[in-house]
Amino acid sequence: MARCEVCGNDYAMTFEVHAQGAVHVFDCFECAAHRLAPICEHCRVQILGHGVEADGHFYCCAHCAAAEGATGIVDHVETPAPA
């Protein structure tokens, strides 16, 4: 058994995440997200989706990026299907 590095749970079904040369051990995806997800530099939410990056800064969406002065970033907008 291995111990989750976030909550300390000693659990038989932990899993490893290899990221940026380090190995992390977690007992659930919630703990993995808590430890590894980047934080939006504007609203401080954990970025669990794609997010956006501007000049080395991470944001949850184009709105937050624009609020911090980034330009030219747009969120994905679904276009209507041709008639």
N, C-alpha and C positions, 0 to 999 in steps of 0.2 A: 504494500500500500504506500501511497505517497501523499504528501500534505500540500493542500492548495496554498499558494503563496499570498493570496488575498485574504481568505477567511480562516485559514488554518485547519480546515476540515481534513482529517486523515481518512481517505476514501479509496476504495479498491478500483474505482473506475475513473481516476484522474486522467488527464490527457496533457500532452506537451504541445506548446506552440514555439516554433523556432522563428525568431524575428530579429533581424539586424545583428546577427552573431550571438544572440543570447537564447537560452532555453528557459521557457516559463512553464510552470506546472499549475493547472487549474482543475477544480472539480466541476465546474459548469461554465457555460458560455457567458453568463452574467458576470462572473468574476473575471473572465478573460477580457470582456469589453471594458469593465471598470478599470483594469490595469493598463490595457493597450490602446484603447480608443483615443484619438487626438481630441483636444478641446477646442471649440470654436473660439477664436481670439476676440470676437465681438460679444456674443451672448453667453459664452461659457458653457454651452451644452456639449455633451459628449457626441462626437460625430460617429454615428453607427452606419450611415450610408456612404455614398460617394464623397459628398462634400466638395469643396473647391479649394484650390491653392492659388495664391497670388503672391508673387515675390517671396516665396518661402514661408508664407503665413497661411494657416489653415482656417477655413470657415465652413459652417454647416450649409450655407447657401449663398447665392449671389447677392441677396439683399444685405446680409451681414458683411460680405466682402466690400460692397459699395459703401456701406456705412463707415468703413474704416479707410476709405479712399481708393480702393481698387477700381479700375475701370476695365471695360470690355468683357466682363464676365456676366453670363446670363444663365439662369436656371433652365433646365430642359423644359421646353414647352411643346406639348403634343400638337402637331398640326392636323387639321381635319383631313380626312381622306378625300381624294378628288371625287367629284360627283359623276 
